[in-house]
């Protein structure tokens, strides 16, 4: 009987997908604005999104803690200036409970598909269907691991897993481990596992630029001041924000500035890696910022240890007991860990959501991911994306961008209510003008002209992930919902 009830179609005015920062932030703001008829669908059994799923050793944020948090829910108790993963996950749990949104969440409800039908959204999950007037996607780009198809991997007799699906039951002590990739995750877990393993073979396709991490413990006195005088923490947050905003000049306006910052990274490498041959392997050949800038004080020291081998030859095949590289060398390993990131330009939501006439987002985005303000897509009425195309950042906190989009969506809801609108759909010419403007602004950025290939770019070389300007400019653009930019249908 309970299962039959669970499989009945349930209707809510609003359905939100995901319980990371985007989904939780949206839920809190909906409640605060007086909207109570909504549910949040979550595939897992707790909130947290990428901060719940990524539990690999050494996982932490590379944006300062006071900025990487909701403006409406400051946390005076961060342990350090750059928060470790467990603290961020715990923060999201506390926000969920503090603002009473847990009762709106349906855990274990993995969304399988969503269709726009007869003037509403029909959302299919593994535990029944929902219908809704509006569908809001909080599925971020760091949700689905990207796993390369290595030739022969199916024959490998050892253990294999991705950093986002860490096998905590596996004792790495004394094992011969291959790490594939040298991105943001790998530079955090490699130093954590290096002392445990017998051998660590680090397969590097492109060396990243690494800057020192200015991390420190936050003292108990500071925490007490933040609790007693919230405006002090707000001022600290503002200082961090504007300091980070100044970095846009190098990334998007004057890439030549990045060559000056690059000297800091070069000194960092020279200071921590004395071996000239290894240092040559680790020296990037592109301008700093073209790929994601990484920060670490323990990555370089870890890979200089005797039990670490940095491999720069490409992988030819995987055998039952190891990996063969292009130079003919077989590297004997019993464990393979992928540090290969996520499906950022090939999002799962692309196959999941279908708008008018059954059009999928993948079909709509055949010419590259595109959305007005990274939030609304032509052909998809009453559908809004959080962390959509060209809202990612290379310099600051995604939470700032998420809160900007949340404010825009809330204004859309209020406009629909005040003007009696049943449906809103962005006009194609409005979306096209916005996307053309973004792509034009992207031409002279370091991400485009820095001399690299990165996960910021799609298969056609378009940067459909990052915002090419100041975040305060994005907030200005999303401050108000303009119904004139939308095709509307009254009730």
Protein Blocks (a to p, Z undefined) as FASTA:
>chain_A
ZZmmmmpccddfbdcedjdfklmmmmmmmmmnopabbcdddfblbehijmlmmmcghiac
fbdfklnccfklccfkbfbfbdcfklmmmmmmmmmmmnopmmmpcghiacfbdcdeehia
cdddfebcaddfbdcdfbdfklbccddddehklmpmbdcddfklccfkbcfehpacdded
jdfklmmmmmmmmmmpmbdcdddfbdcdddddddddddfklmmmmmmmmmlmmmmmmmmm
mmmmmmmmmmmmmmmlmmmmmmmmmmmmmmmmmblklmmmmmccbdehjaccdddfklmm
mmmpmkbccdfbdcfbdcfkbccdfkopacddfbdcdfebjafklcfklmmpccehhiaf
klmmmnopadehhlacghiahiacehiahiacfkbcfklmmmmmmmmmmmmmmmmmmnop
abdcddfklmmmmmmmmmmmmmmmmklmnopacfkbcfkopafkbccbdfklmmmmmmpc
cfklpccddZZ
